[in-house]
């Protein structure tokens, strides 16, 4: 007979830290600067949630990945980080059959990293670091409103390596104000020379409600033109491939075996639990989002938590999400898995759409027709292609 641990379902755990030293000019995330007292109150509050949900889900689920994001989790004090890590370990990992192999990520900003902070992160149990660099050019970092320099990043990276961290990811950004193609190439070159295990590459998106949006409305935001943007996009894939990084998702590249398992859960419609202000969850077929007002969130009890969104996905919505999330991965989606999940053949359900996308060279299939995936041409217009799968 199988033990409880062997039959429990996998669960990805996300914890949101909505604090930062200073809001970047492009950022529309749920984050803001805060006093130490507010941070301490918040950590006390999410520790209550961690204990509550750990007890609630311990029989049905086993946590296989942890991701602490923000905001800037590394702006917390060492004591707060250790307290948070202890709560996660006691509630979700202590009796886990996979404890020790759990992917445990924390996002950090180079401007907040010290040797003491790294020691606290290690004590938490984190084994994967995601560093928000964005650019190796200090002028570009200043244009983004970042609080760190490239030299700060190098020092942070050095400390993490010296402390034994063997799984580090670096986030990069294209289309930064003042950025040139040659400057972007230099950033790629400098980052790859350090040999991080994972690199994420995103283009700047000007979101409404940000300082960049207001600057754009006034005609004051000068970013690279469409042709330069295309050059940067093509260079990212070409250069990273030559440096030994495999593209496994539209915006993500990794050395073999270093794909972010936590994010793969999202793209594969796995169960994930979001704890903290505004954090999203998918449990079973129910999507929900936590309270987004800090004062209201802090005043709630875990068992009386108010969700700003709660929706049970219909079968149609599940099929749509399976397609447009799964096709973000370079390996695409499994035809057999689709039929097992939904009881209908993929080629029957999308019988009018698939031939059209195949003929236009936007989708391809493996030789035995067991997987379909976006072609290079399809990736370039992925938003258009994925919209075709709305039923």
Secondary structure by P-SEA (a helix, b strand, c coil): cccccccbbbbbbbbbbccccccccccccccccccaaaaaaaaaaaaaaaaaaaaaccccccccbbbbbccccccccaaaaaaaaaaaaaccccccccccccbbbbbbbcccccaaaaaaaaaacccbbbbccccccaaaaaaacccccaaaaaaaaaaaaaacccbbbbbbbcccccccaaaaaaaaaaaaaacccbbbbbccccccccaaaaaaaacccccccaaaaaaaaaaaaaaaaaacccccccccccccccccaaaaaaaaccbbbbcccbbbbbcccccccccccaaaaaacccccccccbbbbbcaaaaaaaaacccccccccccaaaaaaaccccccccccccaaaaaaaccccccccccbbbbccccccaaaaaaacccc
